[in-house]
Every structure is written in structure tokens, then in C-alpha cells.
Amino acid sequence: MAAAAPTVRVTVAPGRTVYHGPVGHPFRAGDALEIPADHAAALLASGHVRAELPAAEAPAETPASPA
């Protein structure tokens, strides 16, 4: 049994649509998906997707100040 190829979680960039999978389902701007790392590298280089930060590395939201 072959080892599974590594995957990367990415988010579709604004103004872009990515088609992935055997049915060609469209993923639109803001949608998150997991794709093979080599495919992600090509889409990242072309600006179609953005790398998604793991929750621990995501910037903390600042609470709204009371008015």
C-alpha cells in the first residue's frame, strides 16, 4: 500500500475560482480546501489560493472597544 501524498489546506483567493476533484466542483473565493502539496505549490505561485494558517498561528482578533 502506497503512502498518501501530503496535503495542504488552502483558501481560494479573492476573485478566483478553483476546480478540484473528479466532479469538477467549483470552490469560490474564501472557500477552504485540502489539496496535494505539489498542486498547492503551483496554485500558490499563480495567486489562485492563499496558505491557510493553523489555528494556533492565526492572528488573534482584537475585541471591539466599548463606545
C-alpha positions as CSV (number, residue, x, y, z in Angstrom):
1,M,0.0,0.0,0.0
2,A,1.4,3.4,-1.0
3,A,1.7,6.2,1.4
4,A,-0.7,9.1,0.9
5,A,0.7,12.2,-0.7
6,P,1.0,15.1,1.8
7,T,-1.8,17.6,1.6
8,V,-2.0,21.4,2.3
9,R,-5.1,23.3,3.5
10,V,-5.5,26.5,1.4
11,T,-8.1,29.2,0.9
12,V,-9.2,30.4,-2.5
13,A,-8.0,33.9,-3.2
14,P,-10.4,36.8,-3.8
15,G,-11.7,37.0,-7.3
16,R,-10.6,33.4,-8.1
17,T,-12.4,30.1,-8.6
18,V,-10.6,26.7,-8.3
19,Y,-12.0,23.5,-9.7
20,H,-10.8,20.4,-7.9
21,G,-11.9,16.8,-7.7
22,P,-13.4,14.2,-10.1
23,V,-16.7,16.1,-10.3
24,G,-15.1,19.5,-11.0
25,H,-16.9,21.2,-8.1
26,P,-16.1,24.9,-8.1
27,F,-14.5,26.4,-5.0
28,R,-15.0,30.1,-4.8
29,A,-13.2,33.0,-3.1
30,G,-12.9,32.3,0.6
31,D,-13.6,28.6,0.4
32,A,-11.1,26.3,2.2
33,L,-9.9,23.0,0.7
34,E,-7.2,20.4,1.1
35,I,-5.2,19.6,-1.9
36,P,-2.0,17.7,-2.7
37,A,1.1,19.8,-1.7
38,D,2.5,19.8,-5.2
39,H,-0.7,21.1,-6.7
40,A,-1.0,23.7,-3.9
41,A,2.5,25.0,-4.6
42,A,1.5,25.7,-8.3
43,L,-1.7,27.4,-7.2
44,L,0.1,29.5,-4.5
45,A,2.7,30.6,-7.1
46,S,0.0,31.7,-9.5
47,G,-2.0,33.6,-6.8
48,H,-5.1,31.4,-7.1
49,V,-5.0,30.3,-3.4
50,R,-3.6,31.5,-0.1
51,A,-2.0,29.3,2.5
52,E,-4.3,28.8,5.5
53,L,-2.6,29.4,8.9
54,P,-3.2,26.7,11.5
55,A,-5.5,28.0,14.3
56,A,-2.6,28.3,16.8
57,E,-0.7,30.6,14.3
58,A,-3.7,32.7,13.2
59,P,-3.6,36.3,14.4
60,A,-5.7,37.0,17.4
61,E,-8.8,39.0,16.9
62,T,-8.9,42.3,18.9
63,P,-12.1,42.8,20.8
64,A,-14.2,45.8,19.8
65,S,-13.8,48.7,22.2
66,P,-16.9,49.8,24.0
67,A,-18.4,53.0,22.7
